[in-house]
Structure formats: C-alpha cells, structure tokens
Amino acid sequence: MKKTAILCVDDEKLVLDSLRIQLSRHFATQHLLEFAQGAEEGLEVIADLAELGVVTVLIISDWMMPGMKGDEFLKRVRELYPHMTTMILTGQADETKLMELQLMQVTNAVMNKPWVEGELIHTINQLLSV
C-alpha cells in the first residue's frame, strides 16, 4: 500500500472529478488520491489516513465552501499537522486576502479556478519537492 496521499477538498463534485482525472494521470502511481466534499470530511479523511499509517503530503482546498471556509480548514490543519503542505484553489479570488494567507503561512500556494492542468501539475510538483 502507498504510504502517502494527496487530499483534494471542494464542495463542488465537478471540481473534484476534474482533479481526480488530472491528478490520476500524474500522481496515482506515487500517492493515494483522496477527495472530500467539504472541510469537516477533509479532516476526517486526514485522521483516517493517519490511523492507517498514511501521511497526507499535500492538501488542495477550495477557499469558498459552505460551513468552514478553506482558510479556516487549513488553519485547523496547520494546528493539528504543522508541517502539512497546502494549496488553495479558488474561483473567488480576493487577491489581497489570498496573499495575506500565504504571508501568514496558512497555505503554501494559491491557484485560481479555472486552472490549466500543466500549471497545476507544475505547482504540485514544486510543493512536493520542498
């Protein structure tokens, strides 16, 4: 069994399906690919994986989600797992807020929706090589 995972969190199934297809082409042989439709489910997935001995090496999270927003989710993740690498993928870009989140080290990277697959894969490879 693979011992590392990439987790994608978004409230839109279509976005998760797109990420599943694109990430499968590039990362499925190295990492488990996990998907959650919201922050609470994302936290459960991380905990479940940890119980199985699987390290989540990257979280890609939407920013604007019902319930818990992506920045709140990633802050909670940082509290529980301080060295977790994270990325926000958003269609609701408030550039000032997103830069602030990076400066506050809530996230390691920000990408706008819709994304270009090559840019997404390049960014993920950079984040995983740190």
URKANOR-V709630 format. One record per residue. N is the residue number from 0. PSI is psi in radians with two decimals (999 if undefined). OMEGA is omega in degrees with one decimal (none if undefined). NEAR is the number of other ideal C-beta (glycine too) atoms within 8 Angstrom. Layout:
n=N psi=PSI omega=OMEGA near=NEAR
n=N psi=PSI omega=OMEGA near=NEAR
This chain:
n=0 psi=2.46 omega=177.2 near=4
n=1 psi=2.50 omega=-175.2 near=8
n=2 psi=0.07 omega=177.7 near=6
n=3 psi=2.71 omega=-178.1 near=11
n=4 psi=2.66 omega=168.6 near=13
n=5 psi=2.25 omega=-179.0 near=16
n=6 psi=2.25 omega=175.6 near=15
n=7 psi=2.27 omega=-177.9 near=15
n=8 psi=2.11 omega=178.5 near=17
n=9 psi=2.57 omega=179.7 near=12
n=10 psi=-0.16 omega=-179.7 near=7
n=11 psi=2.09 omega=-179.0 near=7
n=12 psi=-0.66 omega=-179.9 near=6
n=13 psi=-0.70 omega=177.7 near=6
n=14 psi=-0.80 omega=179.3 near=11
n=15 psi=-0.69 omega=178.5 near=12
n=16 psi=-0.72 omega=177.9 near=8
n=17 psi=-0.78 omega=177.7 near=8
n=18 psi=-0.72 omega=179.4 near=12
n=19 psi=-0.82 omega=-179.0 near=11
n=20 psi=-0.88 omega=-175.2 near=8
n=21 psi=-0.77 omega=179.6 near=11
n=22 psi=-0.57 omega=178.2 near=13
n=23 psi=-0.67 omega=-179.5 near=9
n=24 psi=-0.49 omega=-170.7 near=6
n=25 psi=-0.43 omega=-170.6 near=8
n=26 psi=-0.08 omega=-173.2 near=10
n=27 psi=-0.42 omega=179.7 near=9
n=28 psi=-0.37 omega=-178.1 near=3
n=29 psi=-0.55 omega=-172.0 near=6
n=30 psi=2.63 omega=166.7 near=10
n=31 psi=2.51 omega=176.1 near=9
n=32 psi=2.10 omega=-177.1 near=12
n=33 psi=2.65 omega=-175.3 near=11
n=34 psi=2.44 omega=-179.6 near=10
n=35 psi=2.44 omega=-180.0 near=12
n=36 psi=1.02 omega=177.5 near=9
n=37 psi=2.83 omega=-174.7 near=12
n=38 psi=-0.79 omega=-178.9 near=16
n=39 psi=-0.77 omega=177.6 near=8
n=40 psi=-0.64 omega=177.7 near=10
n=41 psi=-0.77 omega=177.3 near=15
n=42 psi=-0.69 omega=178.1 near=12
n=43 psi=-0.75 omega=-179.5 near=9
n=44 psi=-0.79 omega=179.1 near=12
n=45 psi=-0.81 omega=-179.8 near=14
n=46 psi=-0.75 omega=179.3 near=8
n=47 psi=-0.76 omega=178.5 near=8
n=48 psi=-0.75 omega=179.8 near=14
n=49 psi=-0.70 omega=177.8 near=10
n=50 psi=-0.53 omega=179.1 near=6
n=51 psi=0.01 omega=-179.6 near=7
n=52 psi=0.27 omega=179.7 near=6
n=53 psi=2.24 omega=179.7 near=12
n=54 psi=2.20 omega=174.7 near=9
n=55 psi=1.99 omega=-174.4 near=16
n=56 psi=-0.29 omega=-179.7 near=9
n=57 psi=2.40 omega=171.6 near=12
n=58 psi=2.22 omega=173.6 near=16
n=59 psi=2.01 omega=-173.4 near=12
n=60 psi=2.45 omega=169.0 near=18
n=61 psi=2.75 omega=177.3 near=13
n=62 psi=-0.95 omega=-176.1 near=12
n=63 psi=1.73 omega=177.7 near=8
n=64 psi=2.60 omega=175.3 near=15
n=65 psi=2.69 omega=-178.0 near=4
n=66 psi=-1.81 omega=-178.7 near=6
n=67 psi=2.13 omega=177.3 near=9
n=68 psi=2.82 omega=-178.4 near=9
n=69 psi=-0.66 omega=-179.7 near=14
n=70 psi=-0.65 omega=176.1 near=12
n=71 psi=-0.75 omega=178.2 near=9
n=72 psi=-0.84 omega=-177.5 near=15
n=73 psi=-0.54 omega=173.3 near=15
n=74 psi=-0.76 omega=178.7 near=9
n=75 psi=-0.72 omega=177.1 near=11
n=76 psi=-0.78 omega=179.7 near=14
n=77 psi=-0.62 omega=177.1 near=12
n=78 psi=-0.72 omega=-177.6 near=6
n=79 psi=-0.63 omega=-175.7 near=7
n=80 psi=1.43 omega=-171.4 near=8
n=81 psi=-0.45 omega=-175.3 near=5
n=82 psi=0.21 omega=-179.0 near=4
n=83 psi=2.35 omega=176.4 near=9
n=84 psi=2.34 omega=-175.3 near=11
n=85 psi=2.78 omega=179.3 near=15
n=86 psi=2.42 omega=174.2 near=16
n=87 psi=2.31 omega=176.6 near=16
n=88 psi=2.02 omega=-171.3 near=14
n=89 psi=2.56 omega=172.3 near=14
n=90 psi=-0.03 omega=-176.5 near=7
n=91 psi=0.98 omega=-168.9 near=6
n=92 psi=1.93 omega=165.5 near=7
n=93 psi=1.65 omega=-170.8 near=6
n=94 psi=-0.68 omega=-179.8 near=6
n=95 psi=-0.81 omega=-180.0 near=6
n=96 psi=-0.74 omega=-178.9 near=8
n=97 psi=-0.69 omega=176.2 near=13
n=98 psi=-0.69 omega=177.8 near=9
n=99 psi=-0.73 omega=179.6 near=8
n=100 psi=-0.67 omega=177.3 near=13
n=101 psi=-0.75 omega=179.5 near=12
n=102 psi=-0.60 omega=178.4 near=6
n=103 psi=0.03 omega=179.5 near=6
n=104 psi=0.60 omega=173.2 near=7
n=105 psi=-0.55 omega=178.8 near=10
n=106 psi=2.71 omega=-179.6 near=13
n=107 psi=-0.38 omega=-177.1 near=9
n=108 psi=2.72 omega=177.0 near=11
n=109 psi=2.36 omega=175.6 near=12
n=110 psi=2.46 omega=-179.8 near=12
n=111 psi=2.59 omega=170.5 near=9
n=112 psi=2.55 omega=-8.7 near=8
n=113 psi=2.61 omega=-177.7 near=5
n=114 psi=2.87 omega=173.3 near=9
n=115 psi=2.24 omega=-175.2 near=6
n=116 psi=-0.80 omega=-178.7 near=7
n=117 psi=-0.70 omega=178.6 near=6
n=118 psi=-0.70 omega=177.8 near=9
n=119 psi=-0.86 omega=-177.7 near=11
n=120 psi=-0.72 omega=177.9 near=10
n=121 psi=-0.80 omega=179.6 near=8
n=122 psi=-0.76 omega=179.0 near=11
n=123 psi=-0.77 omega=178.5 near=15
n=124 psi=-0.71 omega=177.0 near=8
n=125 psi=-0.78 omega=-178.8 near=9
n=126 psi=-0.65 omega=-178.6 near=12
n=127 psi=-0.34 omega=-178.5 near=9
n=128 psi=-0.06 omega=-179.2 near=5
n=129 psi=999 omega=none near=6
